Amino acid sequence: MPRLHVNAQRLIDRSLGRAAAGALVLALVISFASAPVRAAAAQTILVEGRSRSYLLYRPVRLEHPGAPALVVVLHGGFGTGAQAQQAYGWDALAEREGFIVVYPNGVGRAWNAGGGCCGRPQREHIDDVAFVGTLLRKMIREEGVDPARLYLTGISNGAALALAYACASAKPAVAAIGSVAGGISAPCEHPAAVSMLEIHGESDRNIPLLGGRGSQGVSGVSWLPAPVAVERFAASAICETPHTEVRGEVTTRIASCLAGRTVGLISIANAGHQWPGARSPGILGRALGLDPPSDALDATEALWQFFRAQRLPETR
């Protein structure tokens, strides 16, 4: 088995809690989060006879203008692409690092991730895996993004769709998947061999870290335990035994795999169903009982550090 490579160790170092990293890192994060960004362009695409919408954010400067990387951010249940754009800080990071971001919209503010999840898309058998694949092909064809650097991420129901994309071995293949508070509710014994990082709060009551039906969940489905899901991705990617690092509330388990892939799980103590480091949901969010974002980790930064080290193996 391959030894833990440098990129995996760098992820461990860079994904540590901001409080533990010190005041300098915190100041940089605050400065980055408040940086001005450009407006995203609203666009549509026809998939299976249905017009689907998304927001496209193209920064002023692209790291590789001829073939930039692409990050697709899938909102959670009851969310929208615009809400995900505002809450998670991807635009400012795209300006800093020079990649394109897309924020798709689910039908009825939900995604069909299989296994009874979720909402109207599941009831109407909308093929959201096909939607993601069609969107990726359009980005390659019309925006010139690098087919070797396609990355999927999302939270909750959106993360479940990102995982479902890998479970279906859908095309075009992506280089990496980042799941935040996500889960698998449909059969997925042998997902595609792909780099994958799960970020999960240990006190998540919607999609429990250890699986089952969440006491606060609305989907009513039973979720595969996150460690089991990670193990299945690790088996497909042929990974070594993971390296574990514990610092404060953040526990990082990262395994290096064949063909330069990486599979890991970051769990956060005292964190619920949320995107760590996101904007606070405010008074309304608290009134609705939404879990506050953990300040032990900047999930957006951690995911990008993970993504940027990954590309499709045949293009390495």
ABEGO torsion letter per residue (X at the ends): XBBBBAAAAAAAAAABBAAAAEAAAAAAAAAAAABBBBBBBBBBBBBGGBBBBBBBBBBABBABAABBBBBBBBBBBGBBAAAAAAAAGAAAAAAAAGBBBBBBBBBGGBBBAEGGOBEAAAAAGBBAAAAAAAAAAAAAAAAGBBAABBBBBEBEAAAAAAAAAAAAGBOBBBABBBBBGBBBABBBABBBBBBBBBBBBAABAABBAAEEBBAABAAGBBBBBAAAAAAAAAAAAGBBBBBBBBBEABBBBBBBBBGGBBBBBBBBBGBBBBBBGBBBAEAAAAAAGBBBBBAABBAAAAAAAAAAABBBAAAX
